[in-house]
Amino acid sequence: MKAFRISKNMTQQILAMHSGLNRSTIRDLENGKSLNMLSMIQVFRSLDLLSKLEVLLPETTNSPVVASQKIKRQRVKLSKKDK
């Protein structure tokens, strides 16, 4: 992250202002500390790196949740003999 920030000629303070985060959050990110996903997206957006993030995310069209929603549940009706 630090290299991308420097390549954009930004200080930690400027990146923090553009992303809406604290400078200490940017420092922690550059030092390898964990960061929540929303903050990470804000930093990526500020550095024009959202397209790089999209490469890491899987396609949603093959999601098991989406596939399960397409299958309609059916009730089994028992006959009088089966009861």
C-alpha positions in Angstrom: 0.0 0.0 0.0 2.8 2.4 0.9 4.3 2.0 -2.6 1.0 2.7 -4.3 0.4 5.8 -2.0 3.9 7.1 -2.8 3.4 6.5 -6.5 0.3 8.7 -6.3 2.5 11.4 -4.6 0.3 11.3 -1.5 1.3 11.6 2.2 -0.5 9.4 4.8 -2.4 12.5 5.9 -3.6 13.3 2.4 -4.7 9.6 1.8 -6.5 9.7 5.1 -8.4 12.8 4.2 -9.3 11.4 0.7 -10.5 8.1 2.2 -12.2 9.5 5.2 -10.0 7.5 7.6 -7.5 8.5 10.4 -3.9 8.8 9.5 -3.2 6.2 12.2 -5.4 3.8 10.2 -3.3 4.3 7.1 -0.1 3.9 9.1 -1.4 0.6 10.6 -2.4 -0.6 7.2 1.1 0.1 5.8 2.6 -1.7 8.8 0.6 -4.9 8.1 -2.1 -4.6 10.7 -5.6 -5.9 9.9 -8.2 -3.5 8.6 -11.9 -4.0 8.1 -13.2 -4.4 4.6 -15.0 -1.1 4.4 -11.9 0.8 5.3 -9.8 -1.2 2.8 -12.3 -0.3 0.0 -12.1 3.3 1.0 -8.3 3.2 0.7 -8.4 1.3 -2.6 -11.0 3.8 -4.0 -8.8 6.8 -3.0 -5.7 5.2 -4.7 -7.8 4.3 -7.9 -7.2 0.6 -7.2 -10.7 -0.7 -7.1 -10.2 -2.7 -10.3 -7.3 -4.6 -8.6 -9.7 -5.5 -5.7 -12.3 -6.8 -8.2 -9.8 -9.3 -9.5 -9.6 -10.9 -6.0 -13.4 -11.3 -5.6 -15.2 -14.3 -7.1 -18.0 -14.0 -9.6 -21.4 -13.9 -7.8 -23.3 -15.7 -10.6 -22.1 -19.1 -9.4 -22.9 -18.4 -5.8 -24.5 -21.4 -3.9 -26.9 -19.0 -2.2 -28.2 -17.7 -5.6 -28.4 -21.3 -6.9 -30.4 -22.4 -3.9 -32.9 -19.6 -4.3 -33.7 -20.7 -7.8 -34.8 -24.2 -6.6 -38.4 -24.1 -5.5 -39.2 -26.2 -2.4 -42.1 -28.7 -2.8 -44.0 -30.3 0.0 -44.5 -34.1 0.0 -48.1 -35.1 0.3 -48.7 -38.4 2.1 -51.5 -40.6 1.0 -53.8 -42.2 3.7 -51.9 -45.5 3.3 -48.6 -43.8 4.2 -49.9 -42.2 7.4 
